Amino acid sequence: MADDSFQVLESQIDRFNLADLHSEEEWQGFFNDAISLLEHPDIDKKDYAIERLQKAVWAENSQRYRQPEFKPAEAAVRLLPILEAIVRQPEHREQCLLAFTMWSAFNDEQKGVLADWLNSAQAGGLLPPEVITTASIQARLFASDDWLEVSEFLTPLFDHQDNLLRASAAAAFGEMYAGGAEHLPPLAETMQQVKEREIERPGFAGAFVGQLLMDSLVDGEIAGSGINLTDWILEIVARRKSDEPYVPFYNGIDFHAHEVLSANPDAVGKLISLGAESLAAMTATEEGFPIVGMEEHLARLAGSSDEFVCRTCSWHLAYHYRVLNSEGSRRGFVKLVERDEVDVFLVFNPEDLKDRPYAATIYPKQGALPDEKAWLWIDRLIPPQVRPPMEANDWPYHTPQISADSALFVWGAYMVRLHGDCSAKEWQRVWVKWPLPSGEW
């Protein structure tokens, strides 16, 4: 298919609003277009087609709840063309299948069709057995409401040599706890076993605990576990025998660490003492506001010989603490420009952007910055004539996003976030993405 034909397909897919009511013919036309886009040689285009297809399967089924007379396509009519198009791909067929099953929400009829197709695909040697099993788990083609019915299937997979299959089994196990399945072992006991399994071979605990972290923590514990999650994570980082493997679709313990520990300076200090500088840096810079006790750890990390750690922490100190780190400045990551009314901290990524600033933070010399003065400086750093129309942004950024203590404005790639009192329109600092170089203002 020619490039211009693919562009027409993508444009038609873009214009099709899945939230609207559509006729059976319109739905079929959309699915035909998205399946055809799977033939694009670019994996990003394939990923886009898969993302649209999996959302459309759910959206078509849900239309009958708003339009009772509407009849979605039968499960085989809808799913088999998608699955057959996926296995026709000369490359990336496994990635496409697992992305489709990972994020789709199938009804019972569709699960039956998918299960039969996966069995046939395995019997015919179309896909490796571990891919078939992973897809089955992701699509929840098992008795997920009773551990006694599924334990013989899932438990052997906890030590499977395939990291992705192992992680999918861990996530399914965690999801059973989150969903209140029957006959599960006590969560405290399982959390200890998961920790030891992760220490021995990383790549399991993150997928398991991610399902439970969808609910808020209470006093640092997952409800019903009796486990202090901070201590649990730090022990894993301290004792694990190797680094985490990269596993698509599932977050690892390092990801959860910088989410769970992000406002905990003591935990960041422990990560530094364990030699986990990169993880400490991601954790210390997770929150977009200053945290009491965190500045000293950021300063220490900014002195690291590791470029990522130094740059990330130097930037964060400039953004939120009004600090110009000496090592970050020496290496060209941060710069302070003083003007009569304001101090402007510029941040750089010289390797990728050379001398083009990535962002700027504007601080008033004294007190708060009045709204009029703030916009004077914003317009100097990103002049109105270079900003595309705000109305052209994707939802919800076609209008300003206002909360009690910040206001966000987006014009394409350009962004401004004002921090302070939105009701009084007085600002403690203003963050600007893609400012002009300082010589131009």
Disulfide bonds with the S-S distance in Angstrom:
none
